[in-house]
C-alpha cells in the first residue's frame, strides 16, 4: 500500500513537472525542452529515472499496472523521449499507454515517428487506429493523405484531405496540400479557393495567390479572345 502511494505521488510530481515545461499529449512543432536550463532538465531527468525504477518493480504485475499507471502521463513520457530524439523509447511508452487504455494520441504520436522512419504502412495503420478512436482527427487524416500520395494513390489522398477540411476548414496544412494538388493538375481556380481560405492565417501564401490570380486572369483573357474568334 505504501509503495503504491509513493508511486502515485511520483506520477503526480512528474505530471506537474510536465505541466510547467509544457509537455502535453500532443507533439508540438517546437520542443518545449529548448527553453529550459541544463539544471532544470537534469532535475526532470532525475524524476523520470525514479519513475522508471518504480515502473520496473511493477512491470511484471499487469493488475498493478492497470490500477496504478496514469495512462496520459505515459503518453507525455513518450513525448519527452520524442523531443530527446529517442523514438524507440517513445514508442515503448505509447504502446504501454495503449495497454492501459487505448488513446488516439498514443497511436498518432507513434505513427509520426514511424512515418519519419519511412515505415509508411505501419504508420498508416496507426493513424487509422487513432481515427477509429477519434473520427474528427484532421491531423491524422492529413498524414494518411501524405502517405497515400507517396504511394501514388492520389484519388484516395484527396478524399482524405477533403475529409480533413470538412473537420477544420481553415487548417493551413490541409488547404496547402489541396492547393498543391490542383496547381499540379492545372486547376488554378480550384487552388485559389483553398489558398484564400487561409491567407489571413498564413501570410506566406499571399504572393502565391497574387501569382495565381494573374495567371487565371491572363488565361481568361486568352480564352475570351479565342471564343470571340469562333
N, C-alpha and C positions, 0 to 999 in steps of 0.2 A: 504493500500500500504506500509506504513512504517513498519507495523507488518510483512508483507511478506518479506520485505528486511532484517529485523532483523533475521527472521528465516533462510533465505538464508545465511546470514553471519555466523550464529551459526553453520549451517551444514558445511560450509567451514572450520571453525575453528576446528570442530570435525574431519573432513576428514584429515586436516593437522596433528592433534594430532595422529590419527591412522597411518598416513604415517611415522611419527617419531618413533612410537613404533613398527611398522611392522605388524599391523593387516590388512590383505588383505581379499579378498572374500573367499580365500581358507583357510581351517583349517590346520595348521601345526601340526606336532607331538609334538613339544615343545612350551609351552606357552610363547609368547613374553613378557608377563607381569612380568615374573620372573626376568627379567633383570633391572627392574625399581624400584626406591626408593619409599618408602611409600608416600613421599611428592608428587612425580610426579603422582603416582596413585590416590592420593586424588584430585589433580588438574583435572585429567581426569574424575574422578567420578563426580566432581562438574559440569564440562562441560556437561556430559551426563544428569545429573539431570536437568540442564537448558533446554536442548533439549527436554527432556521428558515432562517438564512443558508446553513448547510451543506446543508439539505434542498433548497434551491433549486438548489444546484450539481449535485445528483444526480437532480433531479426528472425529467429527460428521459431517464434511463437505467433502464428497467424492471428489467434484470438486477441492477443495483446496488441498487435499491430493495428487491427481494425478498431479496437477500443481506444487506443492511446494516441494514434497519429492524427495530426492536423493535416488533412488532405491538401488544403490550399497552401499551407506552408511548404509542403513538398514541391509544389509547382514553383513557388518562389525560390526555393533552394536550387531547383533546376535552372531557373533563370540566372541565379547568381553564377552558376558554373558556365552558363551560356556566355555571360559577359566576361568570364575568365577564359573564354575560348576553349573550354573543355566539354566538347559536345557529347562525348561518351558518358561522362558523369552526369551531365544534364539530362540525357535521355533515361538514364537509370532512375533518376528521381521522378521524371514524368511517368515512367512505367509503374513505379511504386505507388505514385499518387492514384493512378487508374486502378490499381489493385484494391486500394481502399474504397474509392468511389470514382467512377468514370467522370471525366471533366473535359469540356471542349477545349480549354486552354492547354491542358496536358497533351492532348492529341495534336492540336495546332502547333504548339511550340516544338514538339518532336518532329513534326512534318517540315517545319522551317529548316531545322538542322539537316534532316535527310535530303531535302531539296538542295541545300547548299553543297552537299556531298555528292550530288548527281545520282542519288538513289531515288529516281523520279517515280517509279512505280509504287514503291513502298510509301513515299511521301504523299502521293496522290491518295492512296488508301487511308492514310492517317488524316488528311484533310477531310476525306469523306466521313470518317468516324466523328470528326468534330462537327460536321454539318448535320449528321444524324441527331446529335445531342442538341445542337443549336441551329435550326434551319435558317434563321436570319443572321448568317455569318458571312458578310460580304468579303472579308479578307480571305477566308478560306476558299470561297468561290473564285476569287481573282487569282489566287495562286494555282488553283486547279487549271484555270484557263491558260496560264503561262506554260504549265507542263504540257497541256494538250497542244498548244501552239508549237512547242519544241518537237512534238511527235508528229507534226503535220496534220493534226486533227482540228483544222481551223473552224469548221462549222460548229463542232461541239464547244470549242473555246469561246466563240461568240455567244452561244447560248448561255454559258456560264457567266460571261461578262454582263450580258443583258439582265440576267437574274440578279447579279451583284448590284447593278444600277437600280433595279427596282427597289432594293432594300435601302440603298443610300444613293439618291440621285446626284448628290454633289460630291461624291468621293473622287478626289483628283486622280488617283492611280487608275481607277476603273475607266473614267472618262478619257484619260490619255491613251490607254490601251485600245479602246474602241476607236478613238480618232486615228491612231496609228494604222489600224487595220483598214479603215475606209480611205485614208490617204494613199496607202499602198495599192488599193484597188481602184484608185482614180475617182472615188466618190467624195469629192471635196466638200460639197454642200452638207452631206451627212456628217463629215468630220467636224465641220464648223459647229454643228449642233452640240456636240459633246465638249468641244473646247470652250464654247461660250458659256456652258453650264458651270464652268469652274474658274473663269478668268478673274473673278473677284477674289478668289481664294488662292490663286496661283498666278502671280504676275509673269512668270516665265512663259506662259502661253500667249501673251498679248501680241508679241511680234509674229508668232506663228499664225494667229488669227488674221492679222493685217495682211500677211503674205497670201494666205488662202483666199481672203476676200478679193484681193487684186486679181488673182488668177481666175476665180469664178466670175468676176466682173468681165474680164477680158474674154473668157470663153463664151460668156453670154452675148457679148457684142459680136463675136465671130459667128456664133450660131444664128443670131438675128440677121446678119448680113447675108448668109447663105440662104436663109429662109425667104428673105425678100427676093433674092435672085430667082428662087424657084417660082 
